[in-house]
Amino acid sequence: MQDTTGDAQTRETTRRTVLTAVGAGVGGLALGGFSGTAAAAPSRLHTDGKWIRDADGNEFKIRGHAIADPGYYERYHPKSSMEVAKWATDADRGWHPNLLRIPCTQDSITHYGAATYLQEYVRPIVDLCADRGIYAMVDLHLVRPYTEAATDAADTDYDKYPDEVVRDFWNEAAPEFADDSHVLFELFNEPTEPAYWDDDQKAWSEWKGVAQPWVDRVRELAPDTPIVIGSPRWTSVPDAAPDDPFTGDNLIYAGHIYPANGQPSDFDSTYGAPASDVPIFITEFGWDPDGNPDVDEGTNSGWGQPFRDWVEGYENVGWAAWCFDDSWAPTFFDSPDAGGNEPWTLKDGDEQAGGFVKTWLEETVGSDTTAPTAPSNLTATATTETSIDLSWDAASDSGGSGLDHYAVSVDGSVDQTVPAGATTATVSGLSAGTSYDCSVTAVDGAGNESPSSNTITVTTDSDSGGGSGSLADGTYRVVNVNSGQAMDVAGGRTDDGADVLQWPYSGSDNQHWQVSQNDDGSYTLQAVHSGKVLDVDGWGTHDGANVHQWTDGGGDNQRFELLDQGNGEYRIEPVHSGKAVGVANGSTSDGATVEQQSWSDDASQRWTFTSV
C-alpha cells in the first residue's frame, strides 16, 4: 500500500494529463489541495424526486462557495479558518452564500485525528453557518482511487485503502453533525480510478458497488442528513445516476465542471440532462484567465457567464464555486508571492472570477425579497417576579438568504433579538404582578421580517416579599441547601472559564467568595483565590448555561440579585436572565456542576452565606 497524501505536483500533473487526453468530456477539479475554523439554523433539506426542498416543502436552490480545508489554515496559513469562514459568509462585506462548503482533507484528518479535527476546527465553522442562517456542507475532500486494486496500481503512494479512510472519517463526522439541521455531507470529493473512459455505466456501476455501503453507514449514523454523492473520473459521470440511482433517501448527485469541460453545449448531456430525474449539485467549478490551460483557464465572458446562464437555467441544479481562498486554485483572491499569504485582494477584474461570483451571489441570494414564515405556538414556559421565559416553534425561510434572527417584542416594542438557531428567550427586568403582551417575528439575512407570531399576555409573579437582602460586604462560604456542599472553583484553577461546582467544604480560598454590593443593589461574587468573578457563560439566557469564573467585565451576567427566601437562604439570580443559580439535576454528588436554571424554588437552587 502507498502514502495517502502523495505529492501535490504529481496530482496536478495527473489531472492535466487526464484532461488533455480526453478533452471536454472530463470533469476537472480544484488545483489547490495540500500546498506544503446565533441566527437560526435553516431547516433540514430533503429530496423529493428531482427537487431539493426545505422543511416546509419549498423548492430550494443551493448557491454557495467553498473555503479551503480548515486544517490548512491552522497549519500553513497566516489567516485562521474562522477568520476566512466569517469573511466568506459576511453579508456586510457583500458575501451572500446560502451554503458554505468545508473541505476536509486526509492531510488534516491524519495530523489531528478525525475527532479532534472535527470538534476543534470544523464544528466552529458549522456553528457559524447556523448562526448566519446558511447551510454547511462537510466534504470528505479525497482525490484518489476508490478501489483497493486501483490504489495498489496508482503512481501515488497511499498508506490506507479508501474503505478504511472513508469509514474512519464518517464514523466520527456523521454522528457529530447528525442533529444539525443545516448540514449536508459530501461523501467523497473526487473518486478517480477505475475510470473506464469509454463506458460511463461501467464506471458508475463499479463506483456504486464500492460506495453504496458507505452511504448505508452514513445513513445509519445520520438518518436525515442529505448525502451528496460524487462519481468516478473526478466526479464527472452524474449522467449515470438516473438509470441506476443509489439506494437511500435524501441523496443528491454531484458534478465538477471546469473550462476544460468545454461550453455548456459540450457538457449539458452529462451534468444537466440528469437533472430531469434526480437532484444535481455542482459542488465544484471555477475559472481563472491566468489558470492552467488544461484545467481551469477561462474568462468571465468566455466561460463564467455561459456557465452561469446554463446552471441558472435549471431550477433544481445547485452550485458551489471554488474557491474562497488565495492559494487553492482557481482562487477568488490574490496575495503576495505565491499565495498562502496576506493581505488578500479580491480578483474583481473584468475577466476574473472572484468579483464575478460575489456579484452573482448578491444578485441571487442577496436579492431575497421573500419574508420568512411567522414563528408559531408562542408560549410562556416560566415566570418569576421579574422575568418571563418564552418558547416558540421555528420559522423557515425560502428566499435564499436564510433566517438571521428572531425579534422578541414586549408591549409592541422590540425587547431583544436572538440567533436564528434559538427558539427560546428570557425577558427580564420586569415588574412583579404585571401583565405584558409578548410576540416574536423572524428576520432573514436580507432583512425581510415575517408576520408576527401569536401574541400572548403573560403576568409576572406577585412580589413574594423576598428581595435583595442586606447582606454585608465580606468574605463568605456559599453552601447549597440541598447538598450541604460549598460553591467551589474546580481544582483551585485561576484561569478564565474554570468551572464552578459543588464540593465538600475544606476551608480553601477557592471555596471563599468576596461578596460586594454594587450601586444598583446587585452583588458581585469574587473568588478569593483567583480574583475572578462568578459569571454565566457567554451571557446565555437558556437553562443549563454554565456558571464559571471570569475576569470582571462589569456585565450583567456577572451581577446577581440575592433574593432572601427566609431561613437564611438566598436565591442567586443573574441580572441578565432573571433565572437562578443551581446545581445541575439537583445532584448531591461531589463535583456536580453549577449552572443557570429557571426558578422552581427547589432546595438545589437555594444557598446560604456564612461569613469566614
C-alpha positions as CSV (number, residue, x, y, z in Angstrom):
1,M,0.0,0.0,0.0
2,Q,1.0,3.6,-0.5
3,D,1.1,7.1,1.1
4,T,-2.3,8.8,1.2
5,T,-1.1,12.4,0.9
6,G,1.0,11.9,-2.2
7,D,2.6,14.9,-3.9
8,A,0.7,18.0,-4.9
9,Q,2.6,18.4,-8.1
10,T,2.1,14.7,-9.0
11,R,-1.6,15.1,-8.6
12,E,-1.7,18.3,-10.7
13,T,0.3,16.6,-13.5
14,T,-2.0,13.6,-13.5
15,R,-5.0,15.9,-13.7
16,R,-3.6,17.8,-16.6
17,T,-2.8,14.5,-18.4
18,V,-6.3,13.2,-18.0
19,L,-8.0,16.3,-19.2
20,T,-5.7,16.7,-22.1
21,A,-6.2,13.1,-23.2
22,V,-10.0,13.0,-23.0
23,G,-10.9,16.7,-23.7
24,A,-14.1,18.3,-22.8
25,G,-15.8,15.2,-21.6
26,V,-13.9,15.0,-18.3
27,G,-14.7,16.8,-15.0
28,G,-12.0,19.0,-13.6
29,L,-11.0,19.6,-10.1
30,A,-9.5,22.3,-7.9
31,L,-5.8,22.7,-8.1
32,G,-5.1,23.9,-4.6
33,G,-5.3,20.8,-2.4
34,F,-2.5,20.5,0.1
35,S,0.2,23.1,-0.6
36,G,3.1,22.3,1.6
37,T,-12.4,27.4,11.9
38,A,-26.8,33.0,16.9
39,A,-29.1,33.4,13.7
40,A,-31.2,30.4,13.4
41,A,-30.0,27.4,11.5
42,P,-32.1,26.9,8.4
43,S,-34.5,23.9,8.3
44,R,-33.4,20.4,7.2
45,L,-33.3,19.9,3.5
46,H,-34.7,16.8,1.8
47,T,-35.1,15.4,-1.7
48,D,-38.4,14.9,-3.4
49,G,-37.9,13.4,-6.8
50,K,-35.6,15.7,-8.7
51,W,-36.1,18.6,-6.2
52,I,-34.3,19.7,-3.1
53,R,-36.9,21.1,-0.6
54,D,-36.8,22.8,2.8
55,A,-38.8,21.5,5.7
56,D,-41.9,23.5,4.5
57,G,-41.7,21.8,1.1
58,N,-40.4,24.9,-0.7
59,E,-38.0,24.2,-3.6
60,F,-34.5,25.3,-2.6
61,K,-31.6,26.1,-5.0
62,I,-28.2,25.9,-3.4
63,R,-25.9,28.8,-4.3
64,G,-22.6,29.0,-2.4
65,H,-18.8,28.6,-2.4
66,A,-16.0,26.7,-0.7
67,I,-13.2,27.7,1.6
68,A,-10.0,25.7,1.8
69,D,-9.5,23.0,4.4
70,P,-9.7,24.4,8.0
71,G,-6.7,22.5,9.0
72,Y,-4.7,24.0,6.1
73,Y,-5.3,27.5,7.5
74,E,-4.4,26.4,11.0
75,R,-1.1,24.7,10.0
76,Y,0.1,26.6,7.0
77,H,-1.6,30.0,6.5
78,P,-1.4,33.3,8.5
79,K,-5.1,33.5,8.4
80,S,-7.2,31.3,10.7
81,S,-10.0,29.1,9.4
82,M,-12.6,31.1,11.4
83,E,-11.4,34.4,10.0
84,V,-11.8,33.1,6.5
85,A,-15.2,31.4,7.2
86,K,-16.5,34.6,8.8
87,W,-15.5,36.7,5.8
88,A,-16.9,34.1,3.3
89,T,-20.3,34.4,4.9
90,D,-20.4,38.1,5.9
91,A,-23.3,39.9,4.2
92,D,-22.0,43.2,5.5
93,R,-18.9,42.6,3.3
94,G,-21.0,41.7,0.3
95,W,-20.9,37.9,0.5
96,H,-24.3,36.1,0.3
97,P,-23.9,32.3,0.0
98,N,-26.7,30.1,1.2
99,L,-24.2,27.3,1.7
100,L,-20.6,27.0,2.7
101,R,-18.6,24.0,1.5
102,I,-16.0,22.9,4.1
103,P,-13.3,20.6,2.5
104,C,-11.8,18.1,5.0
105,T,-8.5,16.7,3.7
106,Q,-6.8,13.5,4.6
107,D,-3.7,15.5,5.5
108,S,-5.5,17.4,8.3
109,I,-7.5,14.3,9.4
110,T,-4.3,12.3,9.8
111,H,-2.5,15.2,11.5
112,Y,-5.1,16.0,14.2
113,G,-7.1,12.8,14.3
114,A,-10.7,12.8,13.0
115,A,-12.4,13.5,16.3
116,T,-10.1,16.4,17.3
117,Y,-10.1,17.9,13.8
118,L,-13.9,17.8,13.5
119,Q,-14.6,19.2,17.0
120,E,-11.9,21.9,17.1
121,Y,-11.8,23.1,13.5
122,V,-14.9,22.0,11.6
123,R,-17.5,22.3,14.4
124,P,-16.9,26.1,14.9
125,I,-17.5,26.8,11.2
126,V,-20.6,24.6,11.1
127,D,-21.9,26.5,14.1
128,L,-21.0,29.8,12.5
129,C,-23.1,28.8,9.5
130,A,-26.0,28.1,11.7
131,D,-25.7,31.4,13.4
132,R,-25.7,33.1,10.0
133,G,-28.7,31.1,8.8
134,I,-26.9,29.3,6.0
135,Y,-26.2,25.6,5.2
136,A,-22.8,24.0,5.8
137,M,-21.6,21.0,3.7
138,V,-18.9,18.8,5.3
139,D,-16.9,17.5,2.4
140,L,-14.5,14.5,2.7
141,H,-12.1,16.0,0.3
142,L,-10.4,12.9,-1.1
143,V,-8.9,12.9,-4.6
144,R,-7.8,9.4,-5.2
145,P,-8.7,5.9,-6.5
146,Y,-11.8,4.4,-4.9
147,T,-10.9,0.7,-5.1
148,E,-8.1,-1.4,-3.5
149,A,-6.9,-2.6,-6.9
150,A,-6.7,0.9,-8.3
151,T,-5.0,2.1,-5.1
152,D,-2.3,-0.6,-5.5
153,A,-1.8,0.3,-9.2
154,A,-1.6,4.1,-8.6
155,D,1.6,6.0,-9.1
156,T,1.0,8.0,-5.9
157,D,1.7,6.2,-2.6
158,Y,-1.2,5.7,-0.2
159,D,-0.9,4.3,3.3
160,K,-4.6,3.3,3.6
161,Y,-7.2,1.8,1.3
162,P,-10.2,4.0,0.6
163,D,-12.7,1.9,2.6
164,E,-10.7,2.5,5.8
165,V,-10.3,6.2,5.1
166,V,-13.9,6.8,4.3
167,R,-15.3,4.8,7.2
168,D,-12.9,6.2,9.8
169,F,-13.9,9.8,8.8
170,W,-17.7,9.3,8.6
171,N,-17.8,7.2,11.7
172,E,-16.8,10.4,13.5
173,A,-18.3,13.1,11.3
174,A,-21.8,11.6,10.7
175,P,-22.8,11.4,14.4
176,E,-21.0,14.7,15.2
177,F,-23.3,16.6,12.8
178,A,-26.4,14.3,12.6
179,D,-28.5,16.6,14.7
180,D,-27.5,19.8,12.9
181,S,-30.4,20.6,10.6
182,H,-28.4,22.9,8.3
183,V,-25.6,20.3,7.5
184,L,-25.1,18.3,4.3
185,F,-22.5,15.6,3.8
186,E,-20.3,15.2,0.7
187,L,-19.4,11.5,0.7
188,F,-16.1,11.5,-1.3
189,N,-15.0,14.6,-3.2
190,E,-13.4,13.1,-6.3
191,P,-13.1,9.3,-6.9
192,T,-10.6,9.0,-9.7
193,E,-9.9,5.4,-10.8
194,P,-11.1,3.0,-12.1
195,A,-12.3,5.4,-14.8
196,Y,-13.4,3.2,-17.7
197,W,-13.2,6.2,-20.1
198,D,-15.3,4.6,-22.8
199,D,-18.1,3.2,-20.6
200,D,-19.9,5.6,-18.2
201,Q,-22.2,2.9,-16.9
202,K,-19.4,0.5,-16.1
203,A,-17.6,3.2,-14.2
204,W,-20.7,4.1,-12.3
205,S,-21.6,0.5,-11.6
206,E,-18.2,-0.2,-10.0
207,W,-18.3,3.0,-8.0
208,K,-21.8,2.3,-6.8
209,G,-20.8,-1.2,-5.7
210,V,-18.0,0.3,-3.6
211,A,-19.8,3.4,-2.3
212,Q,-23.3,2.1,-1.5
213,P,-22.1,0.5,1.8
214,W,-20.5,3.9,2.7
215,V,-23.8,5.6,2.0
216,D,-25.6,3.0,4.1
217,R,-23.2,3.5,7.0
218,V,-23.6,7.3,6.9
219,R,-27.3,6.9,6.8
220,E,-27.3,4.6,9.8
221,L,-25.4,7.2,11.8
222,A,-27.2,10.3,10.5
223,P,-30.7,9.2,9.4
224,D,-31.9,12.6,8.0
225,T,-28.8,14.4,6.7
226,P,-28.7,14.9,2.9
227,I,-25.8,13.0,1.3
228,V,-24.1,14.4,-1.8
229,I,-22.6,11.6,-3.9
230,G,-19.8,12.1,-6.5
231,S,-18.7,9.7,-9.2
232,P,-15.6,8.3,-11.0
233,R,-13.3,10.4,-13.2
234,W,-13.1,13.2,-10.7
235,T,-16.9,13.4,-10.2
236,S,-17.8,13.6,-13.9
237,V,-20.4,10.9,-14.6
238,P,-23.6,12.0,-12.8
239,D,-25.4,11.2,-16.1
240,A,-25.4,7.5,-15.0
241,A,-27.4,8.2,-11.8
242,P,-31.0,8.4,-13.2
243,D,-30.8,4.8,-14.6
244,D,-29.0,3.3,-11.6
245,P,-29.5,5.5,-8.5
246,F,-28.0,4.7,-5.2
247,T,-30.4,3.2,-2.6
248,G,-31.5,5.6,0.2
249,D,-33.4,8.7,0.9
250,N,-32.2,12.3,0.6
251,L,-29.4,11.6,-1.9
252,I,-28.1,14.3,-4.2
253,Y,-25.7,13.8,-7.1
254,A,-22.6,15.9,-7.6
255,G,-20.7,17.2,-10.6
256,H,-17.4,19.1,-11.0
257,I,-17.0,21.3,-14.0
258,Y,-14.1,23.4,-15.3
259,P,-13.3,25.2,-18.5
260,A,-11.6,22.1,-19.8
261,N,-15.0,20.5,-19.9
262,G,-15.9,23.0,-22.7
263,Q,-19.0,25.1,-23.1
264,P,-22.5,24.2,-21.8
265,S,-23.3,22.6,-25.1
266,D,-20.4,20.2,-24.6
267,F,-21.3,19.2,-21.0
268,D,-25.1,19.6,-20.7
269,S,-25.8,16.0,-21.5
270,T,-23.5,14.9,-18.7
271,Y,-24.4,17.4,-15.9
272,G,-27.7,19.0,-17.0
273,A,-29.8,16.2,-18.5
274,P,-29.8,14.0,-15.4
275,A,-31.5,16.9,-13.5
276,S,-34.7,15.9,-15.3
277,D,-34.8,12.9,-12.9
278,V,-32.5,13.4,-9.9
279,P,-31.2,16.4,-7.9
280,I,-27.9,17.7,-9.2
281,F,-25.4,19.8,-7.3
282,I,-22.3,21.2,-9.0
283,T,-20.2,21.1,-5.9
284,E,-17.1,22.5,-7.6
285,F,-16.4,24.8,-10.6
286,G,-14.2,27.8,-11.2
287,W,-12.0,29.6,-13.7
288,D,-9.1,32.0,-14.0
289,P,-7.8,33.9,-17.0
290,D,-4.3,33.0,-15.7
291,G,-5.2,29.4,-14.9
292,N,-3.9,26.1,-16.1
293,P,-4.8,25.8,-19.9
294,D,-5.6,22.1,-19.4
295,V,-8.0,22.6,-16.4
296,D,-9.3,26.0,-15.4
297,E,-8.1,28.7,-17.7
298,G,-11.1,30.8,-18.6
299,T,-12.6,34.2,-18.5
300,N,-15.9,35.7,-17.3
301,S,-17.1,36.4,-20.8
302,G,-15.8,33.3,-22.4
303,W,-16.8,30.7,-19.7
304,G,-18.1,32.2,-16.4
305,Q,-21.2,33.9,-17.9
306,P,-22.1,31.0,-20.2
307,F,-21.8,28.7,-17.1
308,R,-23.9,31.0,-15.0
309,D,-26.6,31.1,-17.7
310,W,-26.5,27.3,-18.0
311,V,-26.7,26.5,-14.3
312,E,-29.4,29.1,-13.5
313,G,-31.4,27.6,-16.4
314,Y,-32.0,24.6,-14.2
315,E,-34.2,25.3,-11.1
316,N,-33.0,22.1,-9.4
317,V,-29.3,22.3,-10.1
318,G,-27.4,23.9,-7.2
319,W,-23.8,25.2,-7.2
320,A,-20.8,25.9,-5.0
321,A,-17.9,27.9,-6.6
322,W,-14.3,27.1,-5.9
323,C,-12.5,28.7,-4.1
324,F,-12.7,31.5,-1.4
325,D,-9.0,31.4,-0.8
326,D,-5.7,32.8,-2.2
327,S,-3.9,29.6,-2.9
328,W,-6.4,26.7,-3.6
329,A,-6.8,27.4,-7.3
330,P,-8.8,28.7,-9.0
331,T,-8.9,31.3,-6.3
332,F,-11.1,34.3,-5.6
333,F,-8.2,36.3,-4.1
334,D,-4.6,37.2,-4.8
335,S,-2.0,37.6,-2.1
336,P,1.8,38.4,-2.1
337,D,4.2,35.9,-3.6
338,A,2.8,32.5,-4.5
339,G,-0.3,32.6,-2.2
340,G,-0.8,31.3,1.3
341,N,-0.2,34.9,2.5
342,E,-1.9,38.1,3.3
343,P,-3.3,40.7,2.7
344,W,-5.9,39.3,0.3
345,T,-7.1,41.2,-2.7
346,L,-10.3,40.2,-4.5
347,K,-9.9,39.2,-8.1
348,D,-12.5,41.6,-9.4
349,G,-11.1,42.5,-12.8
350,D,-13.3,42.4,-15.9
351,E,-12.5,38.7,-16.6
352,Q,-11.7,37.5,-13.1
353,A,-13.9,35.1,-11.2
354,G,-13.8,36.4,-7.6
355,G,-15.7,39.6,-8.2
356,F,-18.0,37.8,-10.7
357,V,-19.1,35.1,-8.1
358,K,-19.5,37.8,-5.4
359,T,-21.9,39.8,-7.7
360,W,-23.7,36.6,-8.8
361,L,-24.4,35.7,-5.2
362,E,-25.6,39.2,-4.4
363,E,-27.9,39.3,-7.4
364,T,-29.5,35.9,-6.5
365,V,-29.2,35.0,-2.8
366,G,-28.6,38.6,-1.7
367,S,-31.6,40.0,-3.6
368,D,-34.0,38.0,-1.5
369,T,-37.3,39.8,-1.1
370,T,-39.3,36.9,0.4
371,A,-40.1,37.2,4.1
372,P,-39.7,34.1,6.4
373,T,-42.8,32.4,7.7
374,A,-44.1,33.5,11.1
375,P,-42.9,31.8,14.3
376,S,-45.8,29.8,15.8
377,N,-47.1,28.5,19.1
378,L,-45.5,31.2,21.2
379,T,-45.9,30.2,24.9
380,A,-44.6,31.3,28.3
381,T,-42.8,28.4,29.9
382,A,-41.9,30.1,33.2
383,T,-42.3,33.3,35.1
384,T,-40.7,35.0,38.1
385,E,-41.4,38.3,39.7
386,T,-39.1,40.0,37.2
387,S,-38.8,37.7,34.2
388,I,-40.8,35.7,31.6
389,D,-39.4,32.6,29.7
390,L,-40.7,32.3,26.2
391,S,-40.6,29.5,23.7
392,W,-41.9,29.1,20.1
393,D,-41.8,26.9,17.0
394,A,-39.2,27.9,14.4
395,A,-39.9,29.8,11.3
396,S,-38.4,28.9,7.9
397,D,-37.1,31.0,5.0
398,S,-37.3,30.1,1.3
399,G,-36.0,33.3,-0.2
400,G,-32.4,32.1,-0.2
401,S,-30.8,34.4,2.4
402,G,-31.6,32.2,5.3
403,L,-33.0,33.1,8.7
404,D,-30.9,35.6,10.6
405,H,-32.6,36.2,13.9
406,Y,-35.8,36.5,15.9
407,A,-37.1,39.7,17.3
408,V,-38.9,39.4,20.6
409,S,-41.3,42.2,21.4
410,V,-42.9,43.3,24.7
411,D,-45.9,45.6,24.6
412,G,-45.2,46.4,21.0
413,S,-41.5,47.3,21.2
414,V,-38.6,45.1,20.4
415,D,-37.0,43.9,23.7
416,Q,-34.2,41.7,22.2
417,T,-33.1,39.6,19.3
418,V,-31.9,36.0,19.5
419,P,-30.0,34.0,16.9
420,A,-32.0,32.1,14.3
421,G,-31.0,28.7,15.8
422,A,-32.7,29.6,19.1
423,T,-36.4,29.3,19.8
424,T,-36.4,30.5,23.4
425,A,-35.8,33.8,25.1
426,T,-35.9,35.2,28.6
427,V,-37.4,38.7,29.1
428,S,-36.0,40.2,32.3
429,G,-36.1,43.4,34.2
430,L,-39.9,43.3,34.6
431,S,-42.1,44.4,37.4
432,A,-43.8,41.9,39.8
433,G,-47.5,41.2,39.3
434,T,-47.7,43.0,35.9
435,S,-49.2,41.8,32.6
436,Y,-47.1,42.1,29.4
437,D,-48.0,41.4,25.7
438,C,-45.3,39.3,24.1
439,S,-44.8,38.4,20.4
440,V,-42.0,37.2,18.1
441,T,-41.1,37.8,14.4
442,A,-38.4,36.2,12.3
443,V,-35.9,38.2,10.2
444,D,-33.9,36.7,7.3
445,G,-30.4,37.6,6.1
446,A,-31.8,40.2,3.6
447,G,-33.7,42.0,6.4
448,N,-37.1,40.7,5.4
449,E,-39.3,40.4,8.5
450,S,-42.1,37.8,8.9
451,P,-45.6,38.4,10.1
452,S,-45.9,38.3,13.9
453,S,-46.4,35.1,15.9
454,N,-49.4,34.8,18.0
455,T,-49.4,37.4,20.8
456,I,-49.7,36.2,24.4
457,T,-50.4,38.1,27.6
458,V,-48.3,37.0,30.5
459,T,-48.4,38.2,34.1
460,T,-45.2,38.1,36.2
461,D,-45.3,36.6,39.7
462,S,-46.5,38.7,42.5
463,D,-44.0,40.1,44.9
464,S,-43.3,37.4,47.5
465,G,-41.6,39.7,49.9
466,G,-38.2,38.4,49.1
467,G,-35.7,40.8,47.7
468,S,-32.1,41.7,47.6
469,G,-31.1,41.2,51.2
470,S,-28.9,43.4,53.3
471,L,-26.1,41.0,53.1
472,A,-23.0,42.9,54.2
473,D,-19.9,43.1,52.0
474,G,-17.5,40.5,53.1
475,T,-16.0,37.1,52.5
476,Y,-18.3,34.1,52.7
477,R,-18.6,30.4,52.1
478,V,-21.6,29.8,49.9
479,V,-23.3,26.4,50.6
480,N,-26.0,24.7,48.6
481,V,-29.1,24.0,50.8
482,N,-29.9,20.7,49.0
483,S,-26.4,19.1,49.2
484,G,-24.7,20.9,52.0
485,Q,-21.7,21.3,49.8
486,A,-19.8,24.5,49.1
487,M,-19.6,26.5,45.9
488,D,-16.1,25.8,44.6
489,V,-13.8,26.7,41.7
490,A,-12.7,23.4,40.2
491,G,-9.2,22.4,41.2
492,G,-8.3,25.8,42.5
493,R,-7.8,27.0,38.9
494,T,-7.2,30.7,38.3
495,D,-7.9,30.9,34.6
496,D,-10.9,32.4,32.8
497,G,-13.5,29.7,32.3
498,A,-12.6,27.5,35.2
499,D,-15.8,25.6,36.2
500,V,-17.7,26.3,39.3
501,L,-19.1,23.2,41.0
502,Q,-20.1,21.9,44.5
503,W,-17.5,20.2,46.7
504,P,-17.3,19.3,50.4
505,Y,-16.1,22.4,52.3
506,S,-12.4,22.4,53.1
507,G,-11.8,26.0,54.0
508,S,-9.6,26.7,51.0
509,D,-9.8,30.0,49.2
510,N,-11.3,28.6,46.0
511,Q,-14.4,28.0,48.2
512,H,-14.4,31.5,49.6
513,W,-16.2,34.4,47.9
514,Q,-15.8,38.1,48.4
515,V,-19.4,39.4,48.2
516,S,-19.7,43.1,47.2
517,Q,-22.9,45.1,46.7
518,N,-23.0,47.3,43.5
519,D,-24.6,50.7,43.2
520,D,-27.7,49.2,41.6
521,G,-28.2,46.9,44.6
522,S,-27.0,43.8,42.8
523,Y,-24.0,41.8,44.0
524,T,-20.7,40.6,42.6
525,L,-19.2,37.3,43.9
526,Q,-15.4,37.2,43.5
527,A,-13.4,34.0,44.1
528,V,-10.8,34.9,46.8
529,H,-8.0,32.6,45.3
530,S,-8.2,34.0,41.8
531,G,-9.7,37.5,41.9
532,K,-12.2,36.4,39.2
533,V,-15.9,36.6,39.5
534,L,-18.9,34.3,39.2
535,D,-20.1,34.5,35.5
536,V,-22.8,33.0,33.4
537,D,-21.0,31.7,30.3
538,G,-21.5,33.8,27.1
539,W,-24.4,35.8,28.5
540,G,-26.5,32.7,28.0
541,T,-30.1,33.1,28.9
542,H,-31.1,29.4,28.5
543,D,-31.5,26.7,31.1
544,G,-28.2,24.8,31.6
545,A,-25.9,27.8,30.7
546,N,-22.7,27.0,32.6
547,V,-21.6,29.1,35.6
548,H,-17.8,29.6,35.8
549,Q,-15.3,32.2,36.8
550,W,-14.2,35.0,34.5
551,T,-12.3,38.3,34.7
552,D,-14.7,41.0,35.9
553,G,-16.0,42.9,32.9
554,G,-18.9,44.6,34.6
555,G,-21.5,42.7,32.6
556,D,-25.0,41.8,33.9
557,N,-24.1,38.1,33.5
558,Q,-21.6,38.8,36.4
559,R,-24.1,40.6,38.6
560,F,-26.6,38.8,40.8
561,E,-29.6,39.6,42.9
562,L,-29.5,37.9,46.2
563,L,-33.2,37.3,46.9
564,D,-33.9,36.4,50.5
565,Q,-36.0,33.2,50.7
566,G,-36.2,33.2,54.5
567,N,-34.3,30.9,57.0
568,G,-31.0,32.5,55.9
569,E,-31.4,31.1,52.4
570,Y,-30.9,33.0,49.2
571,R,-31.8,32.7,45.6
572,I,-28.8,33.8,43.4
573,E,-30.5,35.4,40.4
574,P,-28.3,36.5,37.4
575,V,-29.3,40.1,36.5
576,H,-29.2,39.5,32.7
577,S,-31.5,36.5,32.7
578,G,-33.7,36.6,35.8
579,K,-33.1,32.9,36.3
580,A,-31.4,31.1,39.2
581,V,-28.1,29.6,40.0
582,G,-28.5,26.0,41.0
583,V,-26.8,22.6,41.0
584,A,-27.3,20.5,37.8
585,N,-30.1,17.9,38.1
586,G,-30.4,18.7,41.8
587,S,-27.4,16.5,42.4
588,T,-25.8,15.9,45.8
589,S,-22.6,14.4,44.4
590,D,-19.2,15.8,44.8
591,G,-18.2,17.8,41.7
592,A,-21.7,18.3,40.3
593,T,-21.6,21.4,38.2
594,V,-23.3,24.7,39.0
595,E,-25.5,26.2,36.2
596,Q,-28.3,28.6,35.4
597,Q,-31.9,27.3,35.7
598,S,-35.4,28.5,35.6
599,W,-36.5,29.2,39.2
600,S,-38.5,26.3,40.7
601,D,-37.8,27.0,44.4
602,D,-36.0,23.7,44.6
603,A,-33.5,23.4,47.5
604,S,-30.7,22.9,44.9
605,Q,-31.4,26.5,43.8
606,R,-31.1,28.0,47.4
607,W,-27.8,28.9,49.1
608,T,-26.6,30.0,52.5
609,F,-23.9,32.6,53.1
610,T,-21.7,32.2,56.1
611,S,-19.0,34.7,56.9
612,V,-15.4,33.4,57.1
